[in-house]
């Protein structure tokens, strides 16, 4: 019993995790065999070494190959159900998982198929594990400028219709460099008018201008990553003053070369400047991490106290896209459970 075991057992919310990037290697092999898709490796170990990136372009290539392995309602149900099981194993009670509809549609899977699979998997995860999954459907930035409107129209429409299966926000992912948030304003306006929240990625591979663009043009309510805000003191002050949370994914930032190591990661400095942080896992098997591994970095090397870590975990509930009364109830449950767990794990 230790701080480590307490943090593993503590209740959590996960706000930045990609469904496609959460597929475990063994499941990917099953799906590839089932759908006769050639992968660059046919063993779990082989896939793990294929997941070692040269750069962000290579990462996107891997992502598309993974998406090719998904064809039927049962495939989408399986990955969602397994995602729920993995969340439950790590004591995650609530997750907002990102999914990229246009990538699937352009590889030939109609929305009726993936939406049905996501809905069934989500229902089973709730029933069997008590894990609630909501969705962020994201626009993918690496669509060509000509294709942008077509992709974005499609995703925005599917996201709006998907509210009945738990879509709560429109996201913006893909290649940030050279694709500024301003280009996507019309679709975020439309999504927000239809009741969706705004949760774009920004400030990961591009700097502070990208985050300013997400705030000004997309009315971002949370920023995916956002760590490069640290390069602009005025932006750090703005995020703190306006309580705009960052969805931070430390290991992802190291693996994709945003920072060389955790010691140079600005998480602690952002926190000390008053920015609200949530800690998340992004694409856990692709980065050889888990949410629990990410949380485990908070005491060492980031130097957070137990009380600070509890508050960071609770930020995941406070800044979820849930109705206020649901957040208050969930936060109260988390606090009560944390108290009980502490008496067992931290004598
Ligand atoms: Zn992400």
Boltz pocket constraint, residues with backbone or C-beta under 6 A from the ligand:
constraints:
  - pocket:
      binder: B
      contacts: [[A, 16], [A, 18], [A, 173], [A, 201], [A, 224], [A, 282]]
      max_distance: 6.0
